Amino acid sequence: MSKVCSVCGKGKIYGHNVSHSNIKTNRTFEPNLQKVSVTVDGKTEKKYVCTKCIKTAKKG
């Protein structure tokens, strides 16, 4: 499964875990992707979409 939203293109970013003693270790932040049925050109397809895009689609 790709870790990229098919609507906005949001993907994983990199940062650090910071311990109490201020030791920094590498980590990744991954988007909250959900498998959703999306209608594209009259056809329904299952795509991975981030939750922010799902919330925005429900508004409009």
N, C-alpha and C positions, 0 to 999 in steps of 0.2 A: 504494500500500500504506500502510495506517495504521501508525504507529509506536507502537501501543498493544497490550499483551497482552490477549487476549480473556478470560483467566481472572482475573488479579489487577488488571488496569487499569494496570499499570506503563507509564509513557510517558517521553518525553524530558524531560531536565532541563538547565538552563543553568549554565554556569560559565565559567572563564577558562583559557586557556593562559597559563602564566607562563614568560617567557624567563629566561635567566641574568641579564640586566640588570634583572629584575623588572618588565618591561613586560607588562601584562595585556591580552590580546585575547580577544574573546568566542568561545565554542565551545559545542557541544551534546554531551551524553552520551545516546546512544540505547540502548535495551535490546536484548539479543541475542535477537531474535525468529526463530523457525523455523516453517515451515509444517508442521502436524501434523494427522493425521486424528483427530478427536475424535468420540466417540459422544454425541449429545445426543438424548434422547427416542427411542432406538432407531434413529436415523438417523446415519450417519457423515458428518461435514462436515469440510472443510479449514479450519483456523483458524490464525492466527498466535499462538503461545504462547511466552513467555519460557523460557529454559533452566532457570531455577530452578523454575518450575511443572512442567516436564517431569520433572526429577529428583524432585520431591516426589510426582508421580503414580506414578512407577515404584516408590517405596517402599511405597505402600499398595495 
